[in-house]
């Protein structure tokens, strides 16, 4: 249980990849209001692909997805792109 929130460094490196994947999906016509949900799905998939145990990969994936969407929105505010 002490490793429940210990994110693998590979998963932390997946955050910018998730941002890119969500951008690609949005460019294909995916509605922008669901981009956070798409980021969480990609995060869960990344956590599952790494081989994280069952109850942990869902929580870690959600954390990754929310981190990725926060990185994207923070970058937009910093650069002034709307």
Biopython code that builds the backbone (N, CA, C, O; Angstrom):
import numpy as np
from Bio.PDB.StructureBuilder import StructureBuilder

atoms = [
    (1, "UNK", "N", (0.814, -1.206, 0.000)),
    (1, "UNK", "CA", (0.000, 0.000, 0.000)),
    (1, "UNK", "C", (0.853, 1.264, 0.000)),
    (1, "UNK", "O", (0.403, 2.325, -0.433)),
    (2, "UNK", "N", (2.092, 1.144, 0.491)),
    (2, "UNK", "CA", (2.932, 2.334, 0.519)),
    (2, "UNK", "C", (3.369, 2.754, -0.879)),
    (2, "UNK", "O", (3.800, 3.892, -1.064)),
    (3, "UNK", "N", (3.271, 1.870, -1.864)),
    (3, "UNK", "CA", (3.624, 2.229, -3.236)),
    (3, "UNK", "C", (2.403, 2.599, -4.068)),
    (3, "UNK", "O", (2.501, 2.702, -5.291)),
    (4, "UNK", "N", (1.271, 2.798, -3.437)),
    (4, "UNK", "CA", (0.035, 3.072, -4.163)),
    (4, "UNK", "C", (0.145, 4.326, -5.023)),
    (4, "UNK", "O", (-0.303, 4.343, -6.169)),
    (5, "UNK", "N", (0.740, 5.365, -4.467)),
    (5, "UNK", "CA", (0.851, 6.613, -5.215)),
    (5, "UNK", "C", (2.263, 6.871, -5.721)),
    (5, "UNK", "O", (2.565, 7.978, -6.167)),
    (6, "UNK", "N", (3.133, 5.865, -5.660)),
    (6, "UNK", "CA", (4.483, 6.014, -6.185)),
    (6, "UNK", "C", (4.436, 5.801, -7.693)),
    (6, "UNK", "O", (4.351, 4.667, -8.164)),
    (7, "UNK", "N", (4.492, 6.886, -8.439)),
    (7, "UNK", "CA", (4.417, 6.794, -9.895)),
    (7, "UNK", "C", (5.762, 6.370, -10.468)),
    (7, "UNK", "O", (6.812, 6.872, -10.067)),
    (8, "UNK", "N", (5.711, 5.461, -11.390)),
    (8, "UNK", "CA", (6.880, 4.997, -12.112)),
    (8, "UNK", "C", (7.423, 6.164, -12.942)),
    (8, "UNK", "O", (6.636, 6.891, -13.549)),
    (9, "UNK", "N", (8.748, 6.363, -12.987)),
    (9, "UNK", "CA", (9.291, 7.461, -13.808)),
    (9, "UNK", "C", (8.895, 7.366, -15.279)),
    (9, "UNK", "O", (8.780, 8.391, -15.952)),
    (10, "UNK", "N", (8.688, 6.165, -15.782)),
    (10, "UNK", "CA", (8.231, 6.001, -17.162)),
    (10, "UNK", "C", (6.834, 6.594, -17.319)),
    (10, "UNK", "O", (6.525, 7.214, -18.337)),
    (11, "UNK", "N", (5.992, 6.400, -16.302)),
    (11, "UNK", "CA", (4.639, 6.964, -16.360)),
    (11, "UNK", "C", (4.682, 8.482, -16.309)),
    (11, "UNK", "O", (3.897, 9.144, -16.988)),
    (12, "UNK", "N", (5.579, 9.039, -15.522)),
    (12, "UNK", "CA", (5.690, 10.496, -15.486)),
    (12, "UNK", "C", (6.133, 11.042, -16.837)),
    (12, "UNK", "O", (5.730, 12.136, -17.231)),
    (13, "UNK", "N", (6.954, 10.287, -17.541)),
    (13, "UNK", "CA", (7.356, 10.684, -18.888)),
    (13, "UNK", "C", (6.225, 10.568, -19.893)),
    (13, "UNK", "O", (6.294, 11.135, -20.983)),
    (14, "UNK", "N", (5.179, 9.830, -19.526)),
    (14, "UNK", "CA", (4.037, 9.663, -20.422)),
    (14, "UNK", "C", (3.119, 10.880, -20.426)),
    (14, "UNK", "O", (2.274, 11.005, -21.313)),
    (15, "UNK", "N", (3.263, 11.764, -19.470)),
    (15, "UNK", "CA", (2.365, 12.920, -19.379)),
    (15, "UNK", "C", (2.428, 13.782, -20.650)),
    (15, "UNK", "O", (1.375, 14.105, -21.199)),
    (16, "UNK", "N", (3.624, 14.170, -21.142)),
    (16, "UNK", "CA", (3.624, 14.946, -22.388)),
    (16, "UNK", "C", (3.113, 14.149, -23.587)),
    (16, "UNK", "O", (2.554, 14.720, -24.523)),
    (17, "UNK", "N", (3.304, 12.832, -23.557)),
    (17, "UNK", "CA", (2.783, 11.993, -24.642)),
    (17, "UNK", "C", (1.259, 12.016, -24.623)),
    (17, "UNK", "O", (0.623, 12.071, -25.676)),
    (18, "UNK", "N", (0.674, 11.975, -23.433)),
    (18, "UNK", "CA", (-0.784, 12.032, -23.304)),
    (18, "UNK", "C", (-1.300, 13.367, -23.820)),
    (18, "UNK", "O", (-2.326, 13.419, -24.497)),
    (19, "UNK", "N", (-0.590, 14.448, -23.502)),
    (19, "UNK", "CA", (-0.983, 15.771, -24.021)),
    (19, "UNK", "C", (-0.993, 15.749, -25.548)),
    (19, "UNK", "O", (-1.919, 16.260, -26.178)),
    (20, "UNK", "N", (0.035, 15.159, -26.132)),
    (20, "UNK", "CA", (0.097, 15.071, -27.594)),
    (20, "UNK", "C", (-1.004, 14.207, -28.179)),
    (20, "UNK", "O", (-1.593, 14.559, -29.201)),
    (21, "UNK", "N", (-1.291, 13.070, -27.536)),
    (21, "UNK", "CA", (-2.351, 12.191, -28.027)),
    (21, "UNK", "C", (-3.717, 12.859, -27.970)),
    (21, "UNK", "O", (-4.529, 12.706, -28.883)),
    (22, "UNK", "N", (-3.965, 13.594, -26.904)),
    (22, "UNK", "CA", (-5.241, 14.303, -26.801)),
    (22, "UNK", "C", (-5.327, 15.370, -27.884)),
    (22, "UNK", "O", (-6.393, 15.582, -28.463)),
    (23, "UNK", "N", (-4.217, 16.041, -28.161)),
    (23, "UNK", "CA", (-4.203, 17.028, -29.246)),
    (23, "UNK", "C", (-4.499, 16.406, -30.595)),
    (23, "UNK", "O", (-5.213, 16.990, -31.410)),
    (24, "UNK", "N", (-3.951, 15.220, -30.835)),
    (24, "UNK", "CA", (-4.213, 14.517, -32.091)),
    (24, "UNK", "C", (-5.680, 14.126, -32.193)),
    (24, "UNK", "O", (-6.306, 14.299, -33.239)),
    (25, "UNK", "N", (-6.222, 13.599, -31.103)),
    (25, "UNK", "CA", (-7.629, 13.174, -31.103)),
    (25, "UNK", "C", (-8.549, 14.375, -31.314)),
    (25, "UNK", "O", (-9.553, 14.280, -32.020)),
    (26, "UNK", "N", (-8.197, 15.511, -30.694)),
    (26, "UNK", "CA", (-9.007, 16.713, -30.889)),
    (26, "UNK", "C", (-8.923, 17.212, -32.330)),
    (26, "UNK", "O", (-9.902, 17.734, -32.862)),
    (27, "UNK", "N", (-7.759, 17.054, -32.965)),
    (27, "UNK", "CA", (-7.637, 17.489, -34.357)),
    (27, "UNK", "C", (-8.446, 16.598, -35.295)),
    (27, "UNK", "O", (-8.772, 17.010, -36.408)),
    (28, "UNK", "N", (-8.769, 15.397, -34.864)),
    (28, "UNK", "CA", (-9.614, 14.484, -35.649)),
    (28, "UNK", "C", (-11.097, 14.781, -35.472)),
    (28, "UNK", "O", (-11.936, 14.122, -36.087)),
    (29, "UNK", "N", (-11.435, 15.772, -34.633)),
    (29, "UNK", "CA", (-12.827, 16.155, -34.469)),
    (29, "UNK", "C", (-13.435, 15.764, -33.137)),
    (29, "UNK", "O", (-14.639, 15.925, -32.942)),
    (30, "UNK", "N", (-12.627, 15.250, -32.209)),
    (30, "UNK", "CA", (-13.135, 14.900, -30.885)),
    (30, "UNK", "C", (-13.539, 16.183, -30.158)),
    (30, "UNK", "O", (-12.773, 17.147, -30.166)),
    (31, "UNK", "N", (-14.717, 16.225, -29.531)),
    (31, "UNK", "CA", (-15.169, 17.458, -28.870)),
    (31, "UNK", "C", (-14.215, 17.899, -27.757)),
    (31, "UNK", "O", (-13.779, 17.080, -26.948)),
    (32, "UNK", "N", (-13.900, 19.171, -27.721)),
    (32, "UNK", "CA", (-12.946, 19.708, -26.740)),
    (32, "UNK", "C", (-13.417, 19.558, -25.303)),
    (32, "UNK", "O", (-12.598, 19.418, -24.394)),
    (33, "UNK", "N", (-14.726, 19.587, -25.087)),
    (33, "UNK", "CA", (-15.211, 19.496, -23.713)),
    (33, "UNK", "C", (-14.938, 18.126, -23.088)),
    (33, "UNK", "O", (-15.001, 17.982, -21.867)),
    (34, "UNK", "N", (-14.637, 17.125, -23.910)),
    (34, "UNK", "CA", (-14.333, 15.793, -23.395)),
    (34, "UNK", "C", (-12.841, 15.493, -23.400)),
    (34, "UNK", "O", (-12.446, 14.338, -23.243)),
    (35, "UNK", "N", (-12.016, 16.502, -23.575)),
    (35, "UNK", "CA", (-10.578, 16.269, -23.657)),
    (35, "UNK", "C", (-10.000, 15.780, -22.330)),
    (35, "UNK", "O", (-9.047, 15.001, -22.333)),
    (36, "UNK", "N", (-10.549, 16.212, -21.207)),
    (36, "UNK", "CA", (-10.072, 15.726, -19.908)),
    (36, "UNK", "C", (-10.385, 14.240, -19.768)),
    (36, "UNK", "O", (-9.561, 13.476, -19.266)),
    (37, "UNK", "N", (-11.559, 13.834, -20.205)),
    (37, "UNK", "CA", (-11.925, 12.418, -20.167)),
    (37, "UNK", "C", (-10.997, 11.601, -21.063)),
    (37, "UNK", "O", (-10.570, 10.510, -20.684)),
    (38, "UNK", "N", (-10.688, 12.116, -22.233)),
    (38, "UNK", "CA", (-9.767, 11.417, -23.139)),
    (38, "UNK", "C", (-8.380, 11.309, -22.500)),
    (38, "UNK", "O", (-7.726, 10.273, -22.616)),
    (39, "UNK", "N", (-7.932, 12.360, -21.833)),
    (39, "UNK", "CA", (-6.628, 12.325, -21.168)),
    (39, "UNK", "C", (-6.612, 11.267, -20.067)),
    (39, "UNK", "O", (-5.615, 10.565, -19.895)),
    (40, "UNK", "N", (-7.709, 11.151, -19.321)),
    (40, "UNK", "CA", (-7.761, 10.132, -18.270)),
    (40, "UNK", "C", (-7.765, 8.728, -18.863)),
    (40, "UNK", "O", (-7.139, 7.824, -18.310)),
    (41, "UNK", "N", (-8.456, 8.535, -19.974)),
    (41, "UNK", "CA", (-8.464, 7.222, -20.631)),
    (41, "UNK", "C", (-7.056, 6.871, -21.119)),
    (41, "UNK", "O", (-6.602, 5.741, -20.937)),
    (42, "UNK", "N", (-6.368, 7.827, -21.734)),
    (42, "UNK", "CA", (-4.993, 7.582, -22.169)),
    (42, "UNK", "C", (-4.073, 7.322, -20.977)),
    (42, "UNK", "O", (-3.154, 6.509, -21.068)),
    (43, "UNK", "N", (-4.314, 8.007, -19.866)),
    (43, "UNK", "CA", (-3.512, 7.784, -18.668)),
    (43, "UNK", "C", (-3.709, 6.391, -18.098)),
    (43, "UNK", "O", (-2.742, 5.732, -17.713)),
    (44, "UNK", "N", (-4.955, 5.937, -18.041)),
    (44, "UNK", "CA", (-5.237, 4.582, -17.553)),
    (44, "UNK", "C", (-4.603, 3.558, -18.492)),
    (44, "UNK", "O", (-4.044, 2.560, -18.035)),
    (45, "UNK", "N", (-4.685, 3.797, -19.792)),
    (45, "UNK", "CA", (-4.086, 2.871, -20.760)),
    (45, "UNK", "C", (-2.567, 2.818, -20.594)),
    (45, "UNK", "O", (-1.978, 1.739, -20.650)),
    (46, "UNK", "N", (-1.933, 3.963, -20.393)),
    (46, "UNK", "CA", (-0.483, 3.995, -20.206)),
    (46, "UNK", "C", (-0.089, 3.253, -18.936)),
    (46, "UNK", "O", (0.879, 2.492, -18.938)),
    (47, "UNK", "N", (-0.820, 3.464, -17.868)),
    (47, "UNK", "CA", (-0.528, 2.784, -16.609)),
    (47, "UNK", "C", (-0.724, 1.280, -16.748)),
    (47, "UNK", "O", (0.047, 0.502, -16.187)),
    (48, "UNK", "N", (-1.734, 0.870, -17.480)),
    (48, "UNK", "CA", (-1.999, -0.556, -17.689)),
    (48, "UNK", "C", (-0.902, -1.183, -18.557)),
    (48, "UNK", "O", (-0.464, -2.304, -18.295)),
    (49, "UNK", "N", (-0.463, -0.458, -19.589)),
    (49, "UNK", "CA", (0.571, -0.989, -20.473)),
    (49, "UNK", "C", (1.909, -1.193, -19.764)),
    (49, "UNK", "O", (2.669, -2.093, -20.121)),
    (50, "UNK", "N", (2.196, -0.371, -18.774)),
    (50, "UNK", "CA", (3.439, -0.502, -18.020)),
    (50, "UNK", "C", (3.398, -1.748, -17.143)),
    (50, "UNK", "O", (4.447, -2.282, -16.782)),
    (51, "UNK", "N", (2.213, -2.213, -16.799)),
    (51, "UNK", "CA", (2.088, -3.416, -15.987)),
    (51, "UNK", "C", (1.815, -3.141, -14.522)),
    (51, "UNK", "O", (2.158, -3.949, -13.658)),
    (52, "UNK", "N", (1.205, -2.015, -14.243)),
    (52, "UNK", "CA", (0.839, -1.686, -12.875)),
    (52, "UNK", "C", (-0.281, -2.620, -12.411)),
    (52, "UNK", "O", (-1.168, -2.940, -13.202)),
    (53, "UNK", "N", (-0.264, -3.065, -11.148)),
    (53, "UNK", "CA", (-1.320, -3.957, -10.660)),
    (53, "UNK", "C", (-2.717, -3.349, -10.784)),
    (53, "UNK", "O", (-2.875, -2.129, -10.822)),
    (54, "UNK", "N", (-3.719, -4.215, -10.846)),
    (54, "UNK", "CA", (-5.099, -3.839, -11.182)),
    (54, "UNK", "C", (-5.680, -2.673, -10.396)),
    (54, "UNK", "O", (-6.074, -1.688, -11.021)),
    (55, "UNK", "N", (-5.762, -2.713, -9.075)),
    (55, "UNK", "CA", (-6.448, -1.588, -8.413)),
    (55, "UNK", "C", (-5.665, -0.280, -8.493)),
    (55, "UNK", "O", (-6.227, 0.803, -8.326)),
    (56, "UNK", "N", (-4.382, -0.391, -8.747)),
    (56, "UNK", "CA", (-3.537, 0.801, -8.741)),
    (56, "UNK", "C", (-3.547, 1.504, -10.094)),
    (56, "UNK", "O", (-3.500, 2.733, -10.144)),
    (57, "UNK", "N", (-3.607, 0.746, -11.201)),
    (57, "UNK", "CA", (-3.436, 1.387, -12.510)),
    (57, "UNK", "C", (-4.580, 2.328, -12.848)),
    (57, "UNK", "O", (-4.377, 3.291, -13.588)),
    (58, "UNK", "N", (-5.759, 2.083, -12.336)),
    (58, "UNK", "CA", (-6.874, 2.996, -12.615)),
    (58, "UNK", "C", (-6.638, 4.341, -11.921)),
    (58, "UNK", "O", (-6.791, 5.399, -12.531)),
    (59, "UNK", "N", (-6.265, 4.286, -10.645)),
    (59, "UNK", "CA", (-6.023, 5.526, -9.906)),
    (59, "UNK", "C", (-4.831, 6.280, -10.475)),
    (59, "UNK", "O", (-4.888, 7.496, -10.657)),
    (60, "UNK", "N", (-3.746, 5.553, -10.757)),
    (60, "UNK", "CA", (-2.579, 6.219, -11.325)),
    (60, "UNK", "C", (-2.878, 6.780, -12.712)),
    (60, "UNK", "O", (-2.375, 7.845, -13.071)),
    (61, "UNK", "N", (-3.684, 6.078, -13.487)),
    (61, "UNK", "CA", (-4.058, 6.572, -14.806)),
    (61, "UNK", "C", (-4.873, 7.843, -14.738)),
    (61, "UNK", "O", (-4.679, 8.757, -15.540)),
    (62, "UNK", "N", (-5.786, 7.904, -13.783)),
    (62, "UNK", "CA", (-6.579, 9.122, -13.602)),
    (62, "UNK", "C", (-5.672, 10.281, -13.187)),
    (62, "UNK", "O", (-5.833, 11.405, -13.663)),
    (63, "UNK", "N", (-4.722, 10.000, -12.300)),
    (63, "UNK", "CA", (-3.773, 11.036, -11.887)),
    (63, "UNK", "C", (-2.952, 11.518, -13.080)),
    (63, "UNK", "O", (-2.730, 12.718, -13.241)),
    (64, "UNK", "N", (-2.502, 10.579, -13.914)),
    (64, "UNK", "CA", (-1.740, 10.960, -15.111)),
    (64, "UNK", "C", (-2.574, 11.808, -16.062)),
    (64, "UNK", "O", (-2.103, 12.823, -16.577)),
    (65, "UNK", "N", (-3.813, 11.388, -16.292)),
    (65, "UNK", "CA", (-4.678, 12.136, -17.201)),
    (65, "UNK", "C", (-4.965, 13.542, -16.713)),
    (65, "UNK", "O", (-4.938, 14.497, -17.490)),
    (66, "UNK", "N", (-5.240, 13.665, -15.426)),
    (66, "UNK", "CA", (-5.495, 15.001, -14.880)),
    (66, "UNK", "C", (-4.232, 15.851, -14.892)),
    (66, "UNK", "O", (-4.299, 17.062, -15.103)),
    (67, "UNK", "N", (-3.082, 15.224, -14.668)),
    (67, "UNK", "CA", (-1.817, 15.964, -14.756)),
    (67, "UNK", "C", (-1.574, 16.457, -16.175)),
    (67, "UNK", "O", (-1.133, 17.587, -16.382)),
    (68, "UNK", "N", (-1.861, 15.609, -17.140)),
    (68, "UNK", "CA", (-1.666, 15.997, -18.537)),
    (68, "UNK", "C", (-2.596, 17.130, -18.936)),
    (68, "UNK", "O", (-2.179, 18.059, -19.629)),
    (69, "UNK", "N", (-3.850, 17.066, -18.509)),
    (69, "UNK", "CA", (-4.777, 18.143, -18.872)),
    (69, "UNK", "C", (-4.407, 19.437, -18.157)),
    (69, "UNK", "O", (-4.604, 20.523, -18.703)),
    (70, "UNK", "N", (-3.877, 19.332, -16.950)),
    (70, "UNK", "CA", (-3.404, 20.520, -16.248)),
    (70, "UNK", "C", (-2.180, 21.113, -16.901)),
    (70, "UNK", "O", (-2.039, 22.334, -16.965)),
    (71, "UNK", "N", (-1.285, 20.259, -17.392)),
    (71, "UNK", "CA", (-0.105, 20.738, -18.113)),
    (71, "UNK", "C", (-0.512, 21.482, -19.377)),
    (71, "UNK", "O", (0.055, 22.525, -19.702)),
    (72, "UNK", "N", (-1.491, 20.945, -20.083)),
    (72, "UNK", "CA", (-1.954, 21.571, -21.322)),
    (72, "UNK", "C", (-2.614, 22.924, -21.042)),
    (72, "UNK", "O", (-2.299, 23.919, -21.695)),
    (73, "UNK", "N", (-3.528, 22.956, -20.070)),
    (73, "UNK", "CA", (-4.228, 24.214, -19.799)),
    (73, "UNK", "C", (-3.294, 25.252, -19.192)),
    (73, "UNK", "O", (-3.434, 26.446, -19.460)),
    (74, "UNK", "N", (-2.342, 24.806, -18.379)),
    (74, "UNK", "CA", (-1.361, 25.734, -17.830)),
    (74, "UNK", "C", (-0.464, 26.317, -18.910)),
    (74, "UNK", "O", (-0.124, 27.500, -18.873)),
    (75, "UNK", "N", (-0.082, 25.487, -19.869)),
    (75, "UNK", "CA", (0.729, 25.968, -20.983)),
    (75, "UNK", "C", (-0.019, 26.952, -21.850)),
    (75, "UNK", "O", (0.560, 27.919, -22.344)),
    (76, "UNK", "N", (-1.324, 26.706, -22.042)),
    (76, "UNK", "CA", (-2.133, 27.642, -22.817)),
    (76, "UNK", "C", (-2.206, 28.995, -22.125)),
    (76, "UNK", "O", (-2.107, 30.032, -22.781)),
    (77, "UNK", "N", (-2.380, 28.994, -20.805)),
    (77, "UNK", "CA", (-2.472, 30.263, -20.084)),
    (77, "UNK", "C", (-1.139, 30.998, -20.082)),
    (77, "UNK", "O", (-1.090, 32.226, -20.151)),
    (78, "UNK", "N", (-0.058, 30.225, -20.001)),
    (78, "UNK", "CA", (1.268, 30.843, -19.971)),
    (78, "UNK", "C", (1.619, 31.488, -21.298)),
    (78, "UNK", "O", (2.206, 32.569, -21.327)),
    (79, "UNK", "N", (1.265, 30.838, -22.391)),
    (79, "UNK", "CA", (1.600, 31.371, -23.705)),
    (79, "UNK", "C", (0.546, 32.336, -24.244)),
    (79, "UNK", "O", (0.809, 33.064, -25.201)),
    (80, "UNK", "N", (-0.643, 32.350, -23.639)),
    (80, "UNK", "CA", (-1.700, 33.245, -24.099)),
    (80, "UNK", "C", (-2.480, 32.719, -25.274)),
    (80, "UNK", "O", (-3.253, 33.459, -25.882)),
    (81, "UNK", "N", (-2.296, 31.439, -25.614)),
    (81, "UNK", "CA", (-3.034, 30.828, -26.720)),
    (81, "UNK", "C", (-4.402, 30.437, -26.222)),
    (81, "UNK", "O", (-4.522, 29.831, -25.157)),
    (82, "UNK", "N", (-5.447, 30.773, -26.976)),
    (82, "UNK", "CA", (-6.793, 30.421, -26.512)),
    (82, "UNK", "C", (-7.356, 29.249, -27.240)),
    (82, "UNK", "O", (-8.481, 28.833, -26.962)),
]
sb = StructureBuilder()
sb.init_structure("model")
sb.init_model(0)
sb.init_chain("A")
sb.init_seg("    ")
for serial, (resi, resn, name, xyz) in enumerate(atoms, 1):
    if name == "N":
        sb.init_residue(resn, " ", resi, " ")
    sb.init_atom(name, np.array(xyz, "f"), 0.0, 1.0, " ", f" {name:<3s}", serial, name[0])
structure = sb.get_structure()
